[in-house]
Each structure stands twice: as C-alpha cells, then as structure tokens.
Amino acid sequence: MASKSNQKQANAVDENYTTKDLMKFIIPSLFGVMIFLFPIMDGNSFNIPLGIITEYIIDLLAGWLPAIITYTMVISTVLTLFAIIVKPNFMMKSEFLKSLFFVSIFWTVVRVLGTIFAIMTYHETGFTFINSEITGQVMFGLLTSLIIWFFVASYLLPYLINFGAMEFVGTLLRGVIKPLFTLPGRSAIDLLASWVGNVNVGVVITREQYQDGSYTGREAAAIATCFSTVSLPFCLVIANMLDVGHMFPIFYLTIVIAGVISAVIIPRIPPISRIPDTYYKKSQIQEEIPENTSAFKWGVNQAVKRAKRAGTFMDQLKQGSEIFLSIVFVLLPQVMAIGTIALIIAEFTPVFQWISQPMVPVLNLLQIPEAAAAAPATIIGFIDMFLPAVLASGIEAEITRFVIGALSLVQIIYLTEMGTLLLISKIPIKFSHLLIIFMERTIISLPIIALIAHIIY
C-alpha cells in the first residue's frame, strides 16, 4: 500500500502543467495576498488594502448603514420565522437557504431579540437600557462597520484561498508551523491574515477552510482562538485610549510575544487538544513531500492543482455571495442580541465586579498598582474588546494601563463579535470552550506582559 501511495505522489509531482495553468495560480494568488496581507501606510499608521477599501465604503455609506443593518435583521428574522412555521419546499430543498433560516428554537429567539433591539436602537425608542449609548448604540456602531468588512472580504476571499497560495506557502513553511503550533503548513497564510487583518475576517477564512475540508475541527478551533487577533491600527487605538501610545512599538511587541507563546501552548492543552482531529468533509490535502522532490517543486505542483479546481470568475462570485449572505443574515441579529445583553450585564449590574475579585490578589502578586480598580478590566474583555480600555482609562498608574491594554488585545475571545461568529459556525467549539480558552490566555499572558512592563517601567 505504501509503495502505491508513493507512486501516486510521484505521478502527481511529474504531472505536466502549462504556462496558463501556472498563471492561474500566480496572478489570483498574488492579488489575494496583496489585498489581505500587504502592509501600506495609511495616514500615520499601517493598514492593508482590504482595510482601506472597507473604510472608504463605510465613509461613503455612513448615512445609509444604520437602516441597512436594521432591515437586514428584519428580513433575516421574518424569513427565519417563515421557514420554521411554514417549511416551504423551496427552502427545505435548498441546503443553502435551509442552513440560513431553518435554525433551532434557541437561535430563532436570539434573532427575534436582536431584531427588536436593533429597531429600538435605530428609532431610539423603547427601553433606555437597551438603546443607550453604552449598550445598543455601541453594538449598532459595531455592526455598521462589520457589514461592510464582511461584504468586501467575502468577495475577495476566494482569491486568497482558492488559487493555491495556501498550498504553496504551506508546503514551504510546514516544517515550522507543524512543530511550533501543531497546525498544518497550509494554515500559514491563514495565520498571517488572521493576525494582521480584521479579526472577524480571520475567523471567516478559517471557517471556510474548515468547511472545505482543509482543516480538522481541532486545527480550525486552534487557529480561530489563537490567531484571530485585532488589527494593528486597532492596537494603536487602544494604546492611545489608555495614553500609552508613546510606548507603541514595545506595546505591540509585548502583544506579539505573549500572543505567540499562548499560541504555542493552548493547542496542546484542553479544551482545544480534546477536539477531534476529524474533517468536516473529505480532505484533499497532501502536505507530505515525496522523496527526491524539493519543497518548492511540490508546493508549485499542489498550488497549480488547487488553482485548476478553482473554477471561473462566476464561481468565485457565487462563493463570495454565499459567504456574505451566510454571515449577514445569521450574524447581524445574533451579534446584536448577544452583544447588547452582555453589555447590559457589564454596564448595569455588579456581576463583573464580583467575579473579578480573585484577580485582585493575582495582580498584587505581580506588583501591578491599583489592583482592585484593574481587576474587572482583566476579565470583562470576554464581552467586548473595548470595555477593558474603557474601564482602565481612569487608572492613574501608566504601568497598569499598559498591562490592561496589552492583555485585552491578547485575550482575543469576545462575545460581541468573534465569539458569536465562532459559535454560529460549523467549527466544533462551544461557549464553555471559549470561556476556558479566554481564561487560559489570560493566565498565560498576564505574567509575561507584567514582566515586560516591569522591565520597561
């Protein structure tokens, strides 16, 4: 059996391909890599072309976006109720429509609540604790940018994942990625895109690769929870909010160091390590390099074979539309509901004050000043990535603000966006997993960040 397998691999390496085949790999892949990974100056900071395009469209449609997201949620909820109550044939026979609208009672209730919250917020009516500036309006502002991020990314994403870039780079970097992070080499581009781009786009890339049979459940969960960090421009925003912007180079280096160490450890321990290494669909990935074949040659060969399967421009357009619709009709009302409820708990109840008390002695042990004031900010990031900076902005000790800011950007898991996107995906990860991973990242990262902070202050 082994000799037959090796022979098949050898035949695959020897397969002839034309210059046209090679160009079908190179040109779209370079375009995708440039859009998602190429850093360029945008004002006083770096950005990627995807971010610049998105921000331009957001500015262009700013006046229309609140209405767009509100009525998108209304349409989603009406079609969901229609699907569940009527069960029309055209929906039941379409796997795509069925996956969008025929959902469980729990998620139906969540969509209804999210839509009600959106209508209240858009029309500034109903309960103040729902549509206030610190709850519903925060989520509304978030969703108006999210819908454009997903619109642009959904239609450009196929050029990053369908034309061989991930196969080529993965073959070259497998010897580093696999032993370091226990992940396949082809995830290298995904890791980079997740790290330097928008956090939610990173999760979408991982979700699509998992559903395509490129990652196992464990690999997809590890990538999404360890590498989907916030973008560099947002890190600068948080640094400036906490008045540590003058320390930004070391601030960002601290985030990178703590993030990489966390990414090495967390895939090796529960709950990630206990998620089955099984594929969502049959995998066509072959990363083992045959004997007497260079990594470069094998990488090109695998990339060209992948590009041949990519299809036409219309195929990419169809895939982009399905990605976008599956996000906006599912994500918007559910993020609105979960995020608003979470912010109500955070802002109007003492729950986080109570559950953060065990962090006070930990911060004291690490010699972080104003430990009692800083403790809630160490855990409230599970709700939203802005909240730690909001809570810590009034702390006098700069070293404490530095630690809280860096920690909030390394914790990654937060329900208002990334957490909900993961929960509604097909990646086998549960709410309890997210909570445990959040605590693991906090426990691993906090001493590292505190040590660096004490060295520089």
Secondary structure, DSSP 4 states (H G I P E B T S, - for coil): -HHHHHHHHHHHHH----HHHHHHHHHHHHHHHHHHH--EEETTEEE-HHHHHHHHHHHHTTTTHHHHHHHHHHHHHHHHHHHHHH--HHHHT-HHHHHHH---HHHHHHHHHHHHHHHHHHHT-S-HHHHSTTTHHHHHHHHHHHHHHHHHHHHHTHHHHSSSHHHHHHHHHHHHHHHHHS--GGGHHHHHHHHHS-HHHHHHHHHHHHHTTSSBHHHHHHHHHHH-PPPHHHHHHHHHHTT-GGGHHHHHHHHHHHHHHHHHHGGGSTTGGGS---BSS------PPPTT--HHHHHHHHHHHHHHTS--HHHHHHHHHHHHHHHHHHHHHHHHHHHHHHHHHHHHSSHHHHHTTTHHHHHHHTT-SSHHHHHHHHHGGGT-SSHHHHHHTT-S-HHHHHHHHHHHHHH---IIIIIHHHHTSSSS--HHHHHHHHHHHHHHHHHHHHHHHHHH-
